[in-house]
Amino acid sequence: MRIIGGYLKGKNLYFEKNYKIRPTKNIVREAIFDIIGNEIKNKKILDVFAGTGALGIEALSRGAGFVVFVENSIDSLTILKKNISSLGIENKTKVILSSGERALKNFLKNEEIFNIIFADPPYYYEGKKIEKIFRFSQGCVEDRSILIFETFHKVKMPEKSNNWGKIKEKKYSSTKINIYNYIKK
């Protein structure tokens, strides 16, 4: 698996093939970054359910200012830290061992704001679990922030949730990406 764009293009990302880690495929990452384009430049990114860190690292490579990675698996966290270290991007990142929901609650409490949130939860996340991500994340963003959900293609995602409105949905094999925009009322 490689970085597909930006100044780190072509650099390898380490991962172990197993049932627990499902890195975002190149075609899906390419589609996401084609859609959000220049919105990434100098932005503060949250990569929740980070896994190998492929989405957040791709964002840094394409010009993001800083990325906070959240992962609750020790195995995945070890791989994530190895990727960050091998690419020499420690000064542009922060890694947190936590569940996505707990981390979002803490960001809300500490008034930490992100411009773009990547959420790539396990494929069994549906319904109320996804609604929690929408609810907790809206307190960690500003007007016109972006939330990108990567889900199993059969997961039904809402057109609107709280102040998040869907602006794009694309399916790639068994993966679906849903892109939302946050509009303050």
N, CA and C atoms as a LAMMPS dump frame, in Angstrom:
ITEM: TIMESTEP
0
ITEM: NUMBER OF ATOMS
555
ITEM: BOX BOUNDS ff ff ff
-5.0000000000000000e+02 5.0000000000000000e+02
-5.0000000000000000e+02 5.0000000000000000e+02
-5.0000000000000000e+02 5.0000000000000000e+02
ITEM: ATOMS id mol type element x y z
1 1 1 N 0.852 -1.166 0
2 1 2 C 0 0 0
3 1 3 C 0.901 1.234 0
4 2 1 N 0.553 2.201 -0.847
5 2 2 C 1.383 3.399 -1.014
6 2 3 C 0.563 4.671 -0.878
7 3 1 N 1.272 5.764 -0.591
8 3 2 C 0.667 7.093 -0.646
9 3 3 C 0.491 7.41 -2.127
10 4 1 N -0.667 7.946 -2.514
11 4 2 C -0.96 8.108 -3.942
12 4 3 C -0.872 9.541 -4.447
13 5 1 N -0.674 10.511 -3.545
14 5 2 C -0.566 11.888 -4.007
15 5 3 C 0.245 12.741 -3.047
16 6 1 N 0.66 13.922 -3.507
17 6 2 C 1.37 14.859 -2.656
18 6 3 C 2.854 14.569 -2.548
19 7 1 N 3.484 15.234 -1.562
20 7 2 C 4.94 15.155 -1.45
21 7 3 C 5.444 13.793 -0.973
22 8 1 N 4.573 12.974 -0.407
23 8 2 C 4.966 11.618 0.009
24 8 3 C 4.563 10.553 -1.021
25 9 1 N 4.086 10.995 -2.173
26 9 2 C 3.601 10.071 -3.202
27 9 3 C 4.621 8.971 -3.47
28 10 1 N 4.109 7.734 -3.496
29 10 2 C 4.95 6.574 -3.782
30 10 3 C 5.563 5.926 -2.553
31 11 1 N 5.526 6.61 -1.417
32 11 2 C 6.075 6.035 -0.185
33 11 3 C 5.156 4.911 0.299
34 12 1 N 5.773 3.869 0.828
35 12 2 C 5.024 2.716 1.308
36 12 3 C 4.447 2.949 2.694
37 13 1 N 3.265 2.398 2.899
38 13 2 C 2.655 2.335 4.224
39 13 3 C 2.679 0.883 4.66
40 14 1 N 3.11 0.663 5.871
41 14 2 C 3.17 -0.687 6.417
42 14 3 C 1.786 -1.1 6.909
43 15 1 N 1.396 -2.328 6.655
44 15 2 C 0.207 -2.921 7.261
45 15 3 C 0.314 -4.435 7.173
46 16 1 N -0.4 -5.086 8.074
47 16 2 C -0.434 -6.547 8.081
48 16 3 C -1.807 -6.983 7.608
49 17 1 N -1.827 -7.885 6.677
50 17 2 C -3.11 -8.387 6.179
51 17 3 C -3.724 -9.297 7.233
52 18 1 N -4.809 -8.818 7.804
53 18 2 C -5.582 -9.645 8.729
54 18 3 C -7.01 -9.13 8.756
55 19 1 N -7.863 -9.818 9.423
56 19 2 C -9.282 -9.478 9.42
57 19 3 C -9.601 -8.207 10.209
58 20 1 N -8.696 -7.762 11.074
59 20 2 C -8.975 -6.609 11.921
60 20 3 C -8.706 -5.278 11.222
61 21 1 N -7.759 -5.274 10.31
62 21 2 C -7.373 -4.028 9.658
63 21 3 C -7.845 -4.04 8.214
64 22 1 N -8.548 -2.982 7.844
65 22 2 C -9.103 -2.84 6.505
66 22 3 C -8.678 -1.469 5.97
67 23 1 N -7.424 -1.345 5.505
68 23 2 C -6.969 -0.036 5.028
69 23 3 C -7.805 0.448 3.847
70 24 1 N -7.969 1.747 3.775
71 24 2 C -8.711 2.338 2.664
72 24 3 C -7.956 2.081 1.369
73 25 1 N -8.64 1.488 0.42
74 25 2 C -8.026 1.143 -0.866
75 25 3 C -7.62 2.402 -1.626
76 26 1 N -6.614 2.235 -2.487
77 26 2 C -6.111 3.361 -3.278
78 26 3 C -7.211 4.054 -4.074
79 27 1 N -8.079 3.284 -4.722
80 27 2 C -9.123 3.874 -5.561
81 27 3 C -10.087 4.716 -4.716
82 28 1 N -10.336 4.284 -3.484
83 28 2 C -11.238 5.023 -2.594
84 28 3 C -10.549 6.289 -2.091
85 29 1 N -9.284 6.173 -1.689
86 29 2 C -8.543 7.378 -1.254
87 29 3 C -8.459 8.394 -2.387
88 30 1 N -8.163 7.911 -3.578
89 30 2 C -8.087 8.808 -4.741
90 30 3 C -9.417 9.536 -4.94
91 31 1 N -10.516 8.817 -4.849
92 31 2 C -11.844 9.421 -5.018
93 31 3 C -12.119 10.464 -3.945
94 32 1 N -11.809 10.142 -2.701
95 32 2 C -12.042 11.089 -1.608
96 32 3 C -11.274 12.38 -1.851
97 33 1 N -10.005 12.275 -2.179
98 33 2 C -9.191 13.474 -2.346
99 33 3 C -9.489 14.211 -3.645
100 34 1 N -9.999 13.514 -4.647
101 34 2 C -10.478 14.205 -5.844
102 34 3 C -11.687 15.066 -5.503
103 35 1 N -12.555 14.562 -4.629
104 35 2 C -13.772 15.289 -4.264
105 35 3 C -13.462 16.483 -3.359
106 36 1 N -12.631 16.282 -2.344
107 36 2 C -12.396 17.392 -1.407
108 36 3 C -11.277 18.322 -1.87
109 37 1 N -10.476 17.881 -2.833
110 37 2 C -9.485 18.719 -3.495
111 37 3 C -8.693 19.649 -2.597
112 38 1 N -8.732 20.923 -2.902
113 38 2 C -7.942 21.923 -2.193
114 38 3 C -8.464 22.245 -0.798
115 39 1 N -9.593 21.674 -0.417
116 39 2 C -10.133 21.901 0.924
117 39 3 C -9.165 21.426 2.005
118 40 1 N -8.218 20.596 1.652
119 40 2 C -7.306 19.967 2.599
120 40 3 C -6.143 20.884 3.01
121 41 1 N -5.797 21.84 2.186
122 41 2 C -4.604 22.671 2.399
123 41 3 C -4.621 23.37 3.755
124 42 1 N -3.564 23.122 4.528
125 42 2 C -3.328 23.744 5.836
126 42 3 C -4.417 23.498 6.867
127 43 1 N -5.254 22.508 6.665
128 43 2 C -6.372 22.242 7.569
129 43 3 C -5.964 21.292 8.695
130 44 1 N -6.737 21.372 9.779
131 44 2 C -6.567 20.451 10.902
132 44 3 C -7.533 19.29 10.691
133 45 1 N -6.985 18.09 10.653
134 45 2 C -7.726 16.885 10.292
135 45 3 C -7.839 15.966 11.505
136 46 1 N -8.991 15.305 11.618
137 46 2 C -9.177 14.242 12.587
138 46 3 C -9.411 12.954 11.816
139 47 1 N -8.574 11.956 12.073
140 47 2 C -8.727 10.635 11.461
141 47 3 C -9.128 9.678 12.574
142 48 1 N -10.443 9.478 12.711
143 48 2 C -10.973 8.653 13.787
144 48 3 C -11.2 7.24 13.25
145 49 1 N -10.942 6.225 14.048
146 49 2 C -10.873 4.824 13.598
147 49 3 C -9.733 4.732 12.579
148 50 1 N -8.577 5.257 12.928
149 50 2 C -7.474 5.517 11.992
150 50 3 C -6.844 4.276 11.376
151 51 1 N -6.821 3.161 12.073
152 51 2 C -6.181 1.965 11.51
153 51 3 C -4.723 2.216 11.181
154 52 1 N -4.348 2.032 9.929
155 52 2 C -2.96 2.242 9.486
156 52 3 C -2.617 3.719 9.348
157 53 1 N -3.639 4.573 9.355
158 53 2 C -3.422 6.008 9.18
159 53 3 C -3.43 6.447 7.729
160 54 1 N -3.827 5.571 6.818
161 54 2 C -3.743 5.866 5.386
162 54 3 C -4.449 7.17 5.001
163 55 1 N -5.65 7.41 5.522
164 55 2 C -6.381 8.631 5.143
165 55 3 C -5.7 9.886 5.676
166 56 1 N -5.351 9.885 6.95
167 56 2 C -4.703 11.057 7.536
168 56 3 C -3.339 11.332 6.956
169 57 1 N -2.569 10.279 6.705
170 57 2 C -1.238 10.449 6.112
171 57 3 C -1.365 10.963 4.68
172 58 1 N -2.334 10.454 3.946
173 58 2 C -2.587 10.954 2.589
174 58 3 C -2.931 12.449 2.636
175 59 1 N -3.725 12.845 3.631
176 59 2 C -4.086 14.257 3.788
177 59 3 C -2.846 15.113 4.058
178 60 1 N -1.964 14.644 4.933
179 60 2 C -0.718 15.384 5.193
180 60 3 C 0.118 15.508 3.932
181 61 1 N 0.229 14.42 3.192
182 61 2 C 1.008 14.43 1.963
183 61 3 C 0.476 15.453 0.968
184 62 1 N -0.83 15.691 1.015
185 62 2 C -1.479 16.613 0.077
186 62 3 C -1.632 18.028 0.626
187 63 1 N -1.015 18.299 1.785
188 63 2 C -0.97 19.674 2.257
189 63 3 C -1.715 19.999 3.533
190 64 1 N -2.306 19.012 4.203
191 64 2 C -2.965 19.298 5.483
192 64 3 C -1.928 19.818 6.468
193 65 1 N -2.369 20.649 7.397
194 65 2 C -1.448 21.238 8.359
195 65 3 C -1.113 20.33 9.523
196 66 1 N -2.106 19.596 10.021
197 66 2 C -1.912 18.757 11.207
198 66 3 C -2.993 17.687 11.22
199 67 1 N -2.638 16.475 11.683
200 67 2 C -3.605 15.387 11.767
201 67 3 C -3.564 14.766 13.16
202 68 1 N -4.753 14.592 13.741
203 68 2 C -4.908 13.846 14.986
204 68 3 C -5.499 12.488 14.609
205 69 1 N -4.8 11.429 14.988
206 69 2 C -5.239 10.061 14.714
207 69 3 C -5.828 9.469 15.989
208 70 1 N -6.993 8.834 15.88
209 70 2 C -7.628 8.163 17.011
210 70 3 C -7.831 6.7 16.632
211 71 1 N -7.341 5.812 17.484
212 71 2 C -7.458 4.371 17.242
213 71 3 C -7.56 3.677 18.586
214 72 1 N -8.422 2.656 18.696
215 72 2 C -8.559 1.954 19.972
216 72 3 C -7.916 0.572 19.988
217 73 1 N -7.349 0.127 18.889
218 73 2 C -6.67 -1.167 18.827
219 73 3 C -5.167 -0.964 19.011
220 74 1 N -4.595 -1.641 19.99
221 74 2 C -3.149 -1.554 20.224
222 74 3 C -2.376 -2.03 18.991
223 75 1 N -2.842 -3.106 18.354
224 75 2 C -2.166 -3.621 17.154
225 75 3 C -2.155 -2.579 16.044
226 76 1 N -3.305 -1.966 15.801
227 76 2 C -3.389 -0.93 14.763
228 76 3 C -2.559 0.286 15.138
229 77 1 N -2.576 0.649 16.414
230 77 2 C -1.813 1.803 16.884
231 77 3 C -0.313 1.613 16.648
232 78 1 N 0.161 0.382 16.855
233 78 2 C 1.572 0.067 16.617
234 78 3 C 1.917 0.274 15.144
235 79 1 N 1.056 -0.189 14.259
236 79 2 C 1.265 -0.018 12.815
237 79 3 C 1.204 1.458 12.441
238 80 1 N 0.232 2.171 12.974
239 80 2 C 0.078 3.606 12.709
240 80 3 C 1.338 4.37 13.112
241 81 1 N 1.821 4.12 14.319
242 81 2 C 3.03 4.812 14.791
243 81 3 C 4.247 4.469 13.932
244 82 1 N 4.325 3.224 13.475
245 82 2 C 5.429 2.812 12.594
246 82 3 C 5.362 3.593 11.278
247 83 1 N 4.156 3.766 10.724
248 83 2 C 4.001 4.531 9.477
249 83 3 C 4.393 5.986 9.668
250 84 1 N 3.945 6.585 10.74
251 84 2 C 4.263 7.993 11.017
252 84 3 C 5.767 8.172 11.166
253 85 1 N 6.396 7.29 11.931
254 85 2 C 7.844 7.369 12.16
255 85 3 C 8.642 7.16 10.874
256 86 1 N 8.263 6.154 10.086
257 86 2 C 9.019 5.856 8.864
258 86 3 C 8.931 6.99 7.84
259 87 1 N 7.867 7.779 7.912
260 87 2 C 7.693 8.893 6.983
261 87 3 C 8.222 10.208 7.546
262 88 1 N 8.631 10.21 8.816
263 88 2 C 9.194 11.405 9.448
264 88 3 C 8.193 12.539 9.619
265 89 1 N 6.95 12.209 9.942
266 89 2 C 5.903 13.24 10.06
267 89 3 C 5.384 13.393 11.499
268 90 1 N 6.197 12.996 12.466
269 90 2 C 5.778 13.062 13.871
270 90 3 C 5.383 14.475 14.299
271 91 1 N 6.08 15.491 13.786
272 91 2 C 5.8 16.877 14.195
273 91 3 C 4.492 17.426 13.634
274 92 1 N 3.848 16.696 12.737
275 92 2 C 2.578 17.13 12.15
276 92 3 C 1.418 16.266 12.598
277 93 1 N 1.674 15.404 13.615
278 93 2 C 0.658 14.439 14.02
279 93 3 C 0.557 14.311 15.534
280 94 1 N -0.577 13.802 15.953
281 94 2 C -0.803 13.408 17.343
282 94 3 C -1.582 12.101 17.275
283 95 1 N -1.198 11.12 18.092
284 95 2 C -1.848 9.812 18.092
285 95 3 C -2.492 9.598 19.454
286 96 1 N -3.765 9.214 19.439
287 96 2 C -4.525 9.004 20.674
288 96 3 C -5.087 7.585 20.688
289 97 1 N -4.854 6.881 21.792
290 97 2 C -5.441 5.561 21.998
291 97 3 C -6.78 5.767 22.686
292 98 1 N -7.861 5.536 21.94
293 98 2 C -9.206 5.773 22.466
294 98 3 C -10.233 5.243 21.483
295 99 1 N -11.45 5.042 21.98
296 99 2 C -12.554 4.767 21.057
297 99 3 C -12.902 6.077 20.358
298 100 1 N -13.51 5.975 19.212
299 100 2 C -13.898 7.175 18.473
300 100 3 C -14.862 8.045 19.255
301 101 1 N -15.87 7.431 19.853
302 101 2 C -16.884 8.182 20.588
303 101 3 C -16.268 8.912 21.785
304 102 1 N -15.443 8.216 22.546
305 102 2 C -14.812 8.824 23.725
306 102 3 C -13.904 9.982 23.316
307 103 1 N -13.13 9.804 22.263
308 103 2 C -12.242 10.868 21.796
309 103 3 C -13.051 12.088 21.366
310 104 1 N -14.131 11.872 20.611
311 104 2 C -14.96 13.001 20.174
312 104 3 C -15.566 13.737 21.364
313 105 1 N -16.002 13.01 22.39
314 105 2 C -16.526 13.652 23.599
315 105 3 C -15.452 14.521 24.259
316 106 1 N -14.219 14.012 24.325
317 106 2 C -13.124 14.78 24.922
318 106 3 C -12.776 16.012 24.102
319 107 1 N -12.78 15.878 22.779
320 107 2 C -12.517 17.039 21.931
321 107 3 C -13.583 18.104 22.156
322 108 1 N -14.817 17.672 22.262
323 108 2 C -15.937 18.586 22.513
324 108 3 C -15.742 19.305 23.845
325 109 1 N -15.424 18.544 24.88
326 109 2 C -15.209 19.104 26.22
327 109 3 C -14.055 20.106 26.214
328 110 1 N -12.996 19.8 25.473
329 110 2 C -11.813 20.663 25.426
330 110 3 C -11.883 21.723 24.331
331 111 1 N -13.019 21.779 23.644
332 111 2 C -13.256 22.757 22.573
333 111 3 C -12.194 22.703 21.483
334 112 1 N -11.78 21.497 21.138
335 112 2 C -10.816 21.305 20.052
336 112 3 C -11.576 21.235 18.739
337 113 1 N -11.138 22.017 17.758
338 113 2 C -11.859 22.164 16.491
339 113 3 C -11.048 21.566 15.34
340 114 1 N -11.775 20.859 14.461
341 114 2 C -11.182 20.268 13.256
342 114 3 C -11.918 20.798 12.032
343 115 1 N -11.21 20.849 10.904
344 115 2 C -11.811 21.291 9.649
345 115 3 C -12.379 20.132 8.844
346 116 1 N -11.712 18.983 8.947
347 116 2 C -12.129 17.785 8.208
348 116 3 C -12 16.582 9.135
349 117 1 N -13.032 15.736 9.128
350 117 2 C -13.009 14.506 9.921
351 117 3 C -13.177 13.319 8.98
352 118 1 N -12.239 12.369 9.09
353 118 2 C -12.361 11.088 8.404
354 118 3 C -12.865 10.081 9.429
355 119 1 N -13.946 9.399 9.121
356 119 2 C -14.482 8.363 9.998
357 119 3 C -14.598 7.073 9.197
358 120 1 N -13.755 6.123 9.524
359 120 2 C -13.74 4.83 8.85
360 120 3 C -13.961 3.741 9.895
361 121 1 N -15.188 3.696 10.443
362 121 2 C -15.458 2.741 11.525
363 121 3 C -15.496 1.304 11.009
364 122 1 N -15.439 0.351 11.95
365 122 2 C -15.6 -1.058 11.532
366 122 3 C -16.905 -1.227 10.759
367 123 1 N -16.925 -2.199 9.872
368 123 2 C -18.095 -2.383 9.009
369 123 3 C -19.377 -2.72 9.769
370 124 1 N -19.28 -3.165 11.017
371 124 2 C -20.499 -3.473 11.767
372 124 3 C -21.137 -2.222 12.375
373 125 1 N -20.499 -1.05 12.231
374 125 2 C -21.088 0.194 12.739
375 125 3 C -22.283 0.561 11.892
376 126 1 N -23.426 0.683 12.529
377 126 2 C -24.643 1.087 11.832
378 126 3 C -25.53 1.85 12.798
379 127 1 N -26.579 2.415 12.264
380 127 2 C -27.636 3.02 13.059
381 127 3 C -27.18 3.957 14.148
382 128 1 N -27.479 3.593 15.403
383 128 2 C -27.213 4.469 16.548
384 128 3 C -25.727 4.753 16.743
385 129 1 N -24.871 3.793 16.402
386 129 2 C -23.436 4.02 16.541
387 129 3 C -22.974 5.115 15.574
388 130 1 N -23.481 5.09 14.359
389 130 2 C -23.122 6.123 13.387
390 130 3 C -23.713 7.466 13.808
391 131 1 N -24.928 7.458 14.329
392 131 2 C -25.559 8.704 14.802
393 131 3 C -24.732 9.364 15.898
394 132 1 N -24.099 8.554 16.761
395 132 2 C -23.241 9.117 17.807
396 132 3 C -22.074 9.885 17.2
397 133 1 N -21.5 9.345 16.13
398 133 2 C -20.383 10.022 15.472
399 133 3 C -20.841 11.379 14.938
400 134 1 N -21.998 11.411 14.286
401 134 2 C -22.543 12.691 13.807
402 134 3 C -22.755 13.662 14.972
403 135 1 N -23.398 13.189 16.026
404 135 2 C -23.758 14.052 17.148
405 135 3 C -22.52 14.601 17.856
406 136 1 N -21.579 13.728 18.187
407 136 2 C -20.391 14.172 18.913
408 136 3 C -19.468 15.029 18.049
409 137 1 N -19.385 14.725 16.767
410 137 2 C -18.456 15.458 15.901
411 137 3 C -18.906 16.89 15.628
412 138 1 N -20.204 17.146 15.672
413 138 2 C -20.649 18.503 15.33
414 138 3 C -20.181 19.547 16.339
415 139 1 N -19.795 19.131 17.539
416 139 2 C -19.257 20.072 18.504
417 139 3 C -17.777 20.312 18.343
418 140 1 N -17.15 19.627 17.393
419 140 2 C -15.69 19.708 17.189
420 140 3 C -15.33 20.33 15.848
421 141 1 N -16.3 20.979 15.215
422 141 2 C -16.061 21.545 13.888
423 141 3 C -16.589 22.967 13.81
424 142 1 N -16.214 23.638 12.74
425 142 2 C -16.734 24.972 12.465
426 142 3 C -17.614 24.908 11.228
427 143 1 N -18.271 26.017 10.936
428 143 2 C -19.139 26.092 9.77
429 143 3 C -18.373 25.679 8.51
430 144 1 N -19.013 24.898 7.666
431 144 2 C -18.476 24.406 6.392
432 144 3 C -17.407 23.334 6.546
433 145 1 N -17.288 22.744 7.713
434 145 2 C -16.363 21.615 7.893
435 145 3 C -16.909 20.403 7.149
436 146 1 N -16.035 19.439 6.929
437 146 2 C -16.38 18.257 6.144
438 146 3 C -16.202 17.008 7.003
439 147 1 N -17.145 16.065 6.866
440 147 2 C -17.076 14.754 7.507
441 147 3 C -17.166 13.706 6.411
442 148 1 N -16.173 12.832 6.352
443 148 2 C -16.156 11.776 5.35
444 148 3 C -16.283 10.439 6.058
445 149 1 N -17.369 9.731 5.77
446 149 2 C -17.624 8.408 6.324
447 149 3 C -17.291 7.362 5.28
448 150 1 N -16.515 6.36 5.677
449 150 2 C -16.28 5.195 4.826
450 150 3 C -16.982 4.023 5.5
451 151 1 N -17.905 3.387 4.785
452 151 2 C -18.707 2.313 5.362
453 151 3 C -18.801 1.13 4.397
454 152 1 N -19.36 0.049 4.901
455 152 2 C -19.727 -1.086 4.066
456 152 3 C -20.832 -0.605 3.125
457 153 1 N -20.829 -1.063 1.885
458 153 2 C -21.741 -0.525 0.876
459 153 3 C -23.222 -0.716 1.21
460 154 1 N -23.561 -1.655 2.084
461 154 2 C -24.968 -1.893 2.414
462 154 3 C -25.466 -1.039 3.583
463 155 1 N -24.575 -0.306 4.237
464 155 2 C -24.98 0.534 5.361
465 155 3 C -25.763 1.734 4.831
466 156 1 N -26.951 1.942 5.37
467 156 2 C -27.806 3.075 4.982
468 156 3 C -27.365 4.297 5.766
469 157 1 N -26.921 5.301 5.043
470 157 2 C -26.472 6.544 5.671
471 157 3 C -27.536 7.62 5.463
472 158 1 N -27.744 8.46 6.473
473 158 2 C -28.778 9.483 6.363
474 158 3 C -28.398 10.588 5.377
475 159 1 N -29.399 11.228 4.808
476 159 2 C -29.162 12.404 3.962
477 159 3 C -28.769 13.602 4.822
478 160 1 N -29.313 13.621 6.035
479 160 2 C -29.055 14.713 6.954
480 160 3 C -29.031 14.152 8.368
481 161 1 N -28.121 14.66 9.191
482 161 2 C -28.069 14.28 10.599
483 161 3 C -27.611 15.497 11.387
484 162 1 N -28.507 16.008 12.238
485 162 2 C -28.252 17.242 12.966
486 162 3 C -27.929 18.337 11.945
487 163 1 N -26.761 18.932 12.04
488 163 2 C -26.389 20 11.092
489 163 3 C -25.529 19.488 9.939
490 164 1 N -25.385 18.191 9.832
491 164 2 C -24.611 17.591 8.748
492 164 3 C -25.538 17.265 7.586
493 165 1 N -25.185 17.713 6.39
494 165 2 C -25.948 17.389 5.195
495 165 3 C -25.067 16.666 4.189
496 166 1 N -25.598 15.578 3.635
497 166 2 C -24.813 14.797 2.667
498 166 3 C -24.666 15.582 1.371
499 167 1 N -23.434 15.645 0.876
500 167 2 C -23.186 16.326 -0.392
501 167 3 C -22.757 15.356 -1.494
502 168 1 N -22.347 14.137 -1.101
503 168 2 C -21.893 13.177 -2.114
504 168 3 C -21.889 11.777 -1.521
505 169 1 N -22.229 10.805 -2.368
506 169 2 C -22.14 9.4 -1.993
507 169 3 C -21.613 8.643 -3.202
508 170 1 N -20.594 7.804 -2.976
509 170 2 C -20.021 7.002 -4.057
510 170 3 C -19.749 5.6 -3.533
511 171 1 N -19.972 4.61 -4.39
512 171 2 C -19.741 3.216 -4.034
513 171 3 C -18.564 2.68 -4.847
514 172 1 N -17.683 1.947 -4.166
515 172 2 C -16.536 1.299 -4.788
516 172 3 C -16.481 -0.13 -4.26
517 173 1 N -16.948 -1.08 -5.067
518 173 2 C -16.971 -2.486 -4.667
519 173 3 C -17.768 -2.625 -3.372
520 174 1 N -17.154 -3.092 -2.297
521 174 2 C -17.891 -3.279 -1.036
522 174 3 C -17.802 -2.064 -0.113
523 175 1 N -17.217 -0.988 -0.598
524 175 2 C -17.028 0.222 0.197
525 175 3 C -17.89 1.352 -0.34
526 176 1 N -18.413 2.147 0.599
527 176 2 C -19.166 3.341 0.215
528 176 3 C -18.585 4.529 0.971
529 177 1 N -18.413 5.635 0.257
530 177 2 C -18.007 6.863 0.935
531 177 3 C -19.183 7.839 0.898
532 178 1 N -19.369 8.5 2.024
533 178 2 C -20.413 9.504 2.171
534 178 3 C -19.744 10.767 2.68
535 179 1 N -19.943 11.852 1.97
536 179 2 C -19.305 13.112 2.349
537 179 3 C -20.385 14.081 2.788
538 180 1 N -20.158 14.655 3.979
539 180 2 C -21.116 15.569 4.594
540 180 3 C -20.466 16.929 4.829
541 181 1 N -21.315 17.949 4.792
542 181 2 C -20.899 19.313 5.065
543 181 3 C -21.644 19.792 6.317
544 182 1 N -20.969 20.515 7.185
545 182 2 C -21.575 21.02 8.405
546 182 3 C -22.011 22.465 8.189
547 183 1 N -23.279 22.73 8.431
548 183 2 C -23.825 24.081 8.306
549 183 3 C -24.388 24.491 9.659
550 184 1 N -23.791 25.511 10.257
551 184 2 C -24.323 26.026 11.528
552 184 3 C -25.662 26.675 11.276
553 185 1 N -26.566 26.493 12.205
554 185 2 C -27.893 27.11 12.066
555 185 3 C -27.926 28.47 12.703
